[in-house]
Amino acid sequence: MTAEAPVLTPDTAPSVLPFWRRALAFGAGFGIAIGEKNLEAAIVRARPAGATAIASTTIRDFRNRPAAEWGSELQKFVNSAGETRLAAVLLLPRSDVVVRTLSLPGVADKDVPNAIELQIDTLHPWGDADVTWGWSRAGQGTDVLIGLARKELLEQYETLFAEAGIPLAAATFSPAVIHAALRVWTAPPSSILAVHTDENGRTEVYGESESRAVFSAEFSGTSARAAALARAELRIDPDHAVAPLSRVLPGIVTGSPFAYAAAVAGAGPRIARFANLLPKERRASHDRLQYLIPATLALLVVAALLAAFVVFPAIEQRRFRQDLDRAARQLEPAAARARTLERQIAQNNSRIQLLDQIRRRPQDDLAVLNELTRLLPESAWTNYIEIHPDSVIVAGEADQAAPLLKLLDSSPLFQNSEFALAFTRTVQSEQFRIKTMRRGRIGRTTP
């Protein structure tokens, strides 16, 4: 499909950010997108005026070559661009990452990781496998964009690029860097619909609208069909223009738009943050000597402003704080007693709840087994049942696996049943693995 040119109106055209925001876009980014056979790499230089594509390259058949060999090619590519010691932003394959959008109204940024951790097991299909995840804000509302990948897979990629001699500043996924790249120099329009079709005919769609902060999916069908499904998900007009991803991103894209978006996001992380699946202790950073002169000038300006508008008011504020500290010290003994009592009450409540959970657990689990025995037809049999406080995983065989979801949801004990893995057909039956949630038990932990 030949993508339509985007039609920009006053309501949909992006608006340029204030200069003081764009001034933070000063650096260089190195993006690498992992493909089925090849690596796509791009280097972008960011300045307040916009993005400049420095270079792009393709490392072919990297999976069947020694890491040191293609790693040397990447290092030569970086050196030839005049940007030495850059740490890469690695874009994992879309098929290896589960992307979710959660609405967390009233949750501050510092509390978002805890809120996600409470429901992390419900966000991916890998059962008890260890996962790694990262998040970033989506749009201007309460939504957060979350990417999850198997920890084992991420460690394999880390080891591979370590053998290649390529330091990694981030491991992320395509919608996260596209969302970030669109916000480095401009505020994005109210609705976006962009597509990119790779050499294997798979089409990845990225969109934003007032109804949905971020939509991203990969389709194996035609681009026209993918765009139609995306419009329905975004709840935008059926005639809304669809643009190539390379035309939506800032600047002039060379090479892979995904590698380019990763490089742009890596060049401007202080303006638009993106989800990073790498733990902080394993993130590399490149030399920031090029920022020394601008940073020094900025410090001098800040120092002058502080001397003029902050120092003298700060003296009076310091006296006021000393008076407050004196009064607080007088109340500290009473406050300490109150905190001690609160801790004791909380500990006692926790112990009571734990005892209640321990007492109810055997009876509840027996009720689950009885209900499964009642619900499952005689033609179905199970070879694995795993009972958790908030969910049940059932695996086995049946003549037809699809009706089992509706059958389980009809029970007063279960809800939100889904296949943990796609069922497979044998000669006489279908093998299934179903995860169903226990009604009224979501969010509980194992005592």
N, C-alpha and C positions, 0 to 999 in steps of 0.2 A: 504494500500500500504506500502510496505517496502521501505523506502527511500534509494536511492543510496548513497554510500559513496562519498564525494566530492573529485574531482580530483584536486590537487593543482599543478600548474605549476609556473614557475618564474613570469609569468604575473598575476597570480591569487592568489598566496600565500600572506598572510598578512606579513607586515614588522614590526619589533619591533620598537617602538618609542624610541627616545633618553632618556637616564637615567634622565636627568633634567626634562623631561615631566612626566615620570613614577613616579618620586619622589613625585609628588603631590598626587598620589593615596595612601592615608594613612588614613584609617578610617574604619568604618563599616556601612553597609546598611541593612535596614529592608524593604523587599518588600512584598506587599499583593496584590494578584490578585483576583478580584471578579468574581466568576463563577455563573452559573445559580442556583446552590443549595449550593455550598461549597465555602469556602475561602481557597486559597492556600497561604502559607506564607513561606518566606525563609530569612535567615540571612547570609550575606556574609561579610567576612573581606578582605579588600583591602590593599595590600602592593605593593611597587615598583616591586617586583618579579612577582606578579600576584594575582589572586583572589582565596580565599579559602571558600568553602561552609561550614558554621558552623553548620547549622541545617535547617530543613524544616518540615512543618507540614500541616495538612489539618483540617480545622474547618468545620464539616459537618452540613448541614441543618441550616445554620446560620439565614436564613430568617424567620424561624418558631420558633426561640428560643429567649429568652430575651437577649438584647445586653449585659447586665452586666454579663450574664453567659458565653457566648463565648468570651467576652472581657477579663474575668478573665483567661480563657485558653490561650489566646494570650499573656497576661502579664506573665504568668508562663513560657510559651515557651521562651520568650525573656530573662527572668531572668535565666532560666536553661542554656541558651547559654552563660551566663557571659557577656551579653551586655545590661546593664540596661539603662532605660530612652532613648531608641532609638525612634525617630520619624519615622513613616512609610511613604514609597512611595506607594501610593494607585493606583492600575491599574484598571481603569474603564472597564466594559465589552465592547468588541469591537463593539457590536450592539448599544451601547448607545453613541458612539462617531463618528462624521463625520470627516474623515481625508482627508485633501486636501494638494496638493503641488502647490505652486505658484512660478513663476519665477519673481524676482524683480531685474533686472540688474541695477547696479549703485546706489542701495539704501543702505545706511549705516545702521548698526545694530540699532542705536538710532532712525532712521526714519522708521524702519520696522513696528512697531505697528501702526503708523499713516497710512501707506500704506495699511495695512490689514484692518484697521477700515473703510476706504473709501469704501471697497467692501464686508464688512462682511455679508450684507444681501443676497448676491448672493452665499455665500459659504455653506448655510445650507437650509434644506427643511422645517423649522419649522415656517415659516411666521413671524408674529410679536412677537413670544415668545422671552423672554429674554434668551440670550445665554452667556456662558462664554467660553473663548478660550485661547490657549497658542501656542507659536511657538518656533522653533529652526531651526538653519541652517541645510540644508540637503546636505551632501557631501561637495565638495570643490568649487562648482560653485555659481550661483546666486539664487538657489532654497531655499525656506524655507518650512518646514514641519509644518502644522497647524492642530490642533485638536479642535473641537467645540463640546460642550455638552450643553444641556438645563440647565439653571441656577437653576431651581427648582430641577432637579434631583441631581445636585452636592450638593446643600444644604441639601437634604435628606440624602445623604451619609455622609456629614460632621456631621449632627446631630446624625446619627446612630453610628458613630465611637466615637463621643464625649460621648455618653451614655455608650459606651463600655470602655471608658477610654484609648483609643488609640490615641495619638497625631499624626497629619498628617503633614508631611513636604511638600508633593506634592500630587496632583491628576493628573494623566497623562494617557497615552494610550500606547498600546503595541509597535507600530512601533517607537515611540519616544524613549523608553527606550532601545529597541534592537539596534537602530541606535547609541545611546550613548554608550551602553555597548561594542559594537564592536570597539570603538575608545579610550578606556581607556589605554590599554597597547600596542595596535598595530594599524597600519594604515590598514584598511580593504582591501581585494583584489578588483580588478576592477569590478568583478561581483559576486553576491551572489544570491542563490536561496534556501530558507529554508522553511520547512513546519512543522506544528504541528496539529495533529488531536486530538480533545478532546473526552471525553467519550460518547458524544451525536452524534458523527460522523461529526461534523463541522470541517472543515479544514481552518486554517489561514495560509496565505502565506506571507512571507517577502522576498523582493528582492531588489537588487541594480545592476545597470549596467551603462555603459557609456552613454546610451541613456536616462536613467531615474534615477534620484538621489535616490528615494525611491519609492517602490511599496508595498502596503499592502492591503490585501482584505481577506474577510472571505467567504468561499464557503460551501454550504450544500451538494454538490455532492461528487464524489469520489476524492481521493487525486491525482490520475493520471490526471483527468480532470482539477483540480485546478492548478497543475503544468504546464500543457500544456497552459492554459490561461495566467498564469504568465509569461511563456517564451515569449509569443506573446507580452504582454504588455512591457516587458523589452527589447524586440528585441534582444534576445540572441539566440545562436545556439539551435535548437530543441534537440540536444543531450547533452546539458549542464546538468551536474549532479545536482540533488536535494538532499539536506541533511536534516536530522532532525534538528530542531531548537536547540535542546540541544547540538548538536555537533558543531554548528557554534559559540555559545557563548563562551567567555573566561573561562578557568578553567573547572572543572568537575562539571556538573550540577546535583543537587539532587532535587527531587520533580518537581514542575511545572517550566518549562523554563521561563514562563512569570514572575512569582514571583521572580525567580532567576535574570532575566534581570533587573527588577525593583530594586532589592537590589544592584546589581552591579552599576547601574546608580546612585543610592543614595549614594553609597560609594565613587564614584569618580566624583562628580559634577563639580569640579574645572577644570577637563581636558575635559570632554565631556558633554556639557550642553544639557538638554532635556526640551521639552515643559512642562510647569506647568500650569494647569488650575486654581489652587488656587490663589486668590489674595495675594499679598505679606504680607498684614497685618494679614492674617489668617494662615500663614505658621508657623508651629512649628519647633524648632531645638533641637537636643539632646546635651547632655553635651559633650564638647570638651576638657575636662581635659586631656584625653589621648594624646592629641596633644601638650601638654605644653612643654615637653622636646624637641621633634624635632623642635618645633617652636622657642624655646629659642636658640638652637644651630644654627638654620638658621639665626636668628637675629644677633647673634654674628659674623657669617661669613659675613653677609651683612654689618654690621657696620665696620668691618675691611676693606672690599673692598671700602666702601664709604670714609673712612679716607685716604686711599692710592690714590684713583683715582678721587674722586669727590670734596672733600673739597676745595683744593687749586684752581682748575679750577673754582669752584663756586664763589670764591671771585672776580675773574676777570669778570665773567659773571654778577655778581651783579652790578658792576660798569657800565658795558655796558647797563644793563637794566635801571639803573637810568638815564643815558643820553637819552635813548629812551623815558622813561616816561616824562622827561622834555620837549622833543620835542612834544610828544603827547598832553601834557597839553596846549601847545601853539596853537595847531590845534583844540582843543576840541570845542570852541565856533562855529567855522565854521561847524564842523561835526554835532553838535547838531542842528543847523539851517537846515542842509540838511536832517537830520532824521525827523525833524518836518514836512518839506515839503513833504517827502515821505509818512509819515503817513496820511497827509491830502489828498494827491492824491489817496492813496489806499482806504481811507474811501469814497471819492467821487465816485470812480470807483465801489465800492461795492454797494453804494446806487443806482447808475444808473442801474447796472445789476439786482438788486432786483426789481426795478420798472419795468424793461422790462419783468422779469419773471412773476410778478403779472399781467401785462397787457396781456401776451400771454396765461396764464394758462387756463382761461375759454374756449377760442377758441380751444386750443389744446385738452382739455378734451372732448369737444363736438364732435370734429373730431374722437376721439377714440370711443365714443359711436356709432356714425354713422357707423364707419368702422366695429365694432363688429356686428351691426345689419345687415350690408351687407354680412359679411362673414359667420356667423353661419347659418346652414341649418334650414329649417322649422321644421325638426324633433327634433331639439335641443332647449332647453330653459334654461334660467339662473335664479338662485335665489340669486345670489350675484356677484357684480362687484365692485372691489376696484381699484381705479386709483391712482398711485403714479407718481411722476415726471419722474422716469426712468423705471417703470414697471407697468403691469396691472395684477390683479388676477381675474380670472373668475371661478365661480363654478356653476354647474347645472347638467342637465341630457341630454343624447343623446342616440340614438339607438346604435351608435358606437363612443366611445370617442377617440380612437387612431388616426383616420384621422384628428382630429381637430388641432393637432400640426402642421402638414404640411399645413393645410388650413390657420392657423394664420401666419405662416412664409412666405406665399406667398404674404402677404400684404406689401405695402411699409411702413406701420407704425409699424410693429412688427418684432421681430427676436428672435432666441434662445428660442423658446417656449418649456416648459417642464412641466410635471406633478408635482405639489407641493406635492401631495399625490397620492398614487396608486389608480387608479379608481376602483370602486366596481360595481359589476353586480347585478341588481335587476331582478325582473321577466320579465319586458318589456324594460328595458333601463340600461344604465351604468351611474353611478354618477361620476363626474369628478371635479377636482380642478386644474386649469392650471395657471402657472405663465409665462407670456411672457414679454420680454424686449421691450421697445419702441426704435425704431431706432433713433440713433443720440442723445439719452437722457441719456445714461449710465454715471453714475458718478455725475448727477445733484442732488441737494438737494432741499428739500421743502422750498419755500420762506417764 
